[in-house]
Amino acid sequence: MSILGIDIGTSTTKVVEYKDDKIINTKILRDGFSKEKLNQFINENNIIIEKIVLTGIGATKVDMSEYNVSVHIVDEFTAIAKGGLYLAGKEEALVVSVGTGTAFIEVTQEGAKHLGGTGVGAGTLFNFCNKIFWRK
């Protein structure tokens, strides 16, 4: 059985399947969150869900009751801090998240501290350029 980690952001949703202490599958869902896209990811990868962990700006706006598993919401800075350490294989680090916004988080043995950031990041710039130059 797997844990689904889902970051529901402003412009994209990131999904990760975590099983046996390893990341098994990942998926980026463009143009926001949709149950159809999530269900397609689950079905294509034959995922049996044990638990769902949500983070991001849209985490509190979705209903996951149809999956009949426990659902946990984690604040975004904690998710960034723990996820950054896991991916880097470190116990301490300066973790930088560059999404729709940008966050700098110092993570030490004592915990995580949000050092600062901005509401403007790669996702904001990408979507802004998309609206101006490519989409009518």
RACORHU-V328373 format. One record per helix or strand of 2 or more residues. SS is the DSSP state (alpha for helix, beta for strand). FROM is the first residue (numbers start at 1). TO is the last residue. If there is no record, write none. Layout:
SS	FROM	TO
SS	FROM	TO
This chain:
beta	2	8
beta	12	19
beta	22	30
alpha	35	44
beta	49	55
alpha	59	61
alpha	65	67
beta	70	73
alpha	76	88
beta	93	98
beta	102	108
beta	111	118
alpha	122	134
